[in-house]
Amino acid sequence: MQKEANAIVETLKSKGLRVTPQRFAVYANLLSRTDHPTVEQLLTDLNKDFPVSSQATIYSSLQALREVGLVREVLLQEGVSRYDANVQPHHHFCCHQCGAIEDIAWETFRCVELKNLRPGLRGETYEVTVQGLCNTCGEVTGEY
């Protein structure tokens, strides 16, 4: 546990960030999960044991982490920002029934060709979001 805490502190420092308890807590929380939480979910989770964080503090911590490339904002549905500490290129699966989100390896979609865009458009990056039913919801509905 202490080794992980030291690694987080060193990572924050290596990116030129001042290590505050709030930044540490937000980054550590994101590193420990794969569900791509919203600010509200982070706030609830962080205040569960030690209620000192505000929504504004979470936002400012996320902004600082995002600016140095430690966190990325993920927009999987209109108007909902989610956050992910996995900043390596990857895609997402989103269950339209329960809302579960799962990372998909970048190599899964090898056939996307940005050079096939119409003339006048120059694609620089892309991300695929697959929407459907997760295995849990599929079993409940009998679709698997």
Secondary structure as the mmCIF struct_conf table of DSSP 4:
data_model
#
loop_
_struct_conf.conf_type_id
_struct_conf.id
_struct_conf.beg_label_comp_id
_struct_conf.beg_label_asym_id
_struct_conf.beg_label_seq_id
_struct_conf.end_label_comp_id
_struct_conf.end_label_asym_id
_struct_conf.end_label_seq_id
HELX_RH_AL_P HELX_RH_AL_P1 GLN A 2 SER A 14
TURN_TY1_P TURN_TY1_P1 LYS A 15 GLY A 16
HELX_RH_AL_P HELX_RH_AL_P2 PRO A 21 LEU A 31
TURN_TY1_P TURN_TY1_P2 SER A 32 SER A 32
BEND BEND1 ASP A 35 ASP A 35
HELX_RH_AL_P HELX_RH_AL_P3 VAL A 39 ASN A 47
TURN_TY1_P TURN_TY1_P3 LYS A 48 ASP A 49
BEND BEND2 PHE A 50 PHE A 50
HELX_RH_AL_P HELX_RH_AL_P4 GLN A 55 GLU A 67
TURN_TY1_P TURN_TY1_P4 VAL A 68 GLY A 69
BEND BEND3 LEU A 70 LEU A 70
STRN STRN1 ARG A 72 GLN A 77
TURN_TY1_P TURN_TY1_P5 GLU A 78 GLY A 79
STRN STRN2 VAL A 80 ASP A 84
BEND BEND4 ALA A 85 ALA A 85
BEND BEND5 GLN A 88 PRO A 89
STRN STRN3 HIS A 90 CYS A 95
TURN_TY1_P TURN_TY1_P6 HIS A 96 CYS A 98
STRN STRN4 ILE A 101 ALA A 105
HELX_RH_3T_P HELX_RH_3T_P1 TRP A 106 THR A 108
HELX_RH_3T_P HELX_RH_3T_P2 LEU A 114 ASN A 116
BEND BEND6 LEU A 117 LEU A 117
HELX_LH_PP_P HELX_LH_PP_P1 ARG A 118 ARG A 118
TURN_TY1_P TURN_TY1_P7 PRO A 119 GLY A 120
STRN STRN5 THR A 129 GLY A 132
HELX_RH_AL_P HELX_RH_AL_P5 ASN A 135 THR A 141
TURN_TY1_P TURN_TY1_P8 GLY A 142 GLY A 142
#
